[in-house]
C-alpha cells in the first residue's frame, strides 16, 4: 500500500514542478524570440524564413557546435 502522507507530499512537489515549468516556458519563449530576431539581423538573406525554420537552423548549428 502507498503511504497517504507520501502521496500528499508528492502532490505538493508536482505542483511546484509545474510552476517552475511555467516560468521556464516563459523564459524559453523570450529566448527563442531574441534568437530569431538576432538570426534575422545576422542573416538578412534568410530573413524570409518562418520562425520554425529559423529555430531549426539554430538547433542544427547548436548541435554541430556541441559535437566539436
C-alpha positions as CSV (number, residue, x, y, z in Angstrom):
1,X,0.0,0.0,0.0
2,X,1.0,3.6,-0.5
3,X,1.7,5.9,2.3
4,X,-1.0,8.7,2.3
5,X,1.4,11.2,3.7
6,X,3.9,10.4,1.0
7,X,1.3,10.7,-1.7
8,X,0.2,14.1,-0.4
9,X,3.8,15.3,-0.3
10,X,4.3,14.2,-3.9
11,X,1.2,16.1,-5.0
12,X,2.7,19.3,-3.5
13,X,6.1,18.6,-5.2
14,X,4.3,18.1,-8.5
15,X,2.5,21.4,-8.1
16,X,5.9,23.1,-7.5
17,X,7.4,21.5,-10.6
18,X,4.5,22.7,-12.8
19,X,5.0,26.2,-11.5
20,X,8.7,26.1,-12.3
21,X,8.0,24.7,-15.8
22,X,5.6,27.6,-16.5
23,X,8.3,30.1,-15.6
24,X,10.8,28.2,-17.7
25,X,8.4,28.2,-20.7
26,X,8.1,31.9,-20.5
27,X,11.8,32.4,-20.4
28,X,12.2,29.9,-23.2
29,X,9.8,31.8,-25.4
30,X,11.6,35.0,-24.7
31,X,15.0,33.4,-25.5
32,X,13.6,32.0,-28.8
33,X,12.2,35.4,-29.8
34,X,15.5,37.0,-29.2
35,X,17.4,34.3,-31.1
36,X,15.0,34.6,-34.0
37,X,15.4,38.4,-34.1
38,X,19.2,38.1,-33.9
39,X,19.2,35.5,-36.7
40,X,17.2,37.8,-38.9
41,X,19.6,40.6,-38.3
42,X,22.7,38.5,-38.8
43,X,21.3,36.7,-41.9
44,X,19.3,39.2,-43.9
45,X,19.4,36.8,-46.9
46,X,17.4,34.2,-44.8
47,X,15.1,36.7,-43.1
48,X,12.2,35.4,-45.1
49,X,12.3,32.1,-43.3
50,X,9.5,31.4,-40.8
51,X,10.1,31.2,-37.1
52,X,10.1,27.4,-37.0
53,X,12.6,27.2,-39.9
54,X,14.9,29.7,-38.2
55,X,14.7,27.7,-34.9
56,X,15.5,24.6,-36.9
57,X,18.6,26.2,-38.4
58,X,19.7,27.4,-34.9
59,X,19.2,24.0,-33.5
60,X,21.3,22.4,-36.3
61,X,24.1,24.8,-35.8
62,X,23.9,24.4,-32.0
63,X,24.2,20.6,-32.3
64,X,27.1,20.9,-34.7
65,X,28.9,23.1,-32.2
66,X,28.3,20.6,-29.4
67,X,29.9,17.8,-31.4
68,X,33.1,19.7,-32.0
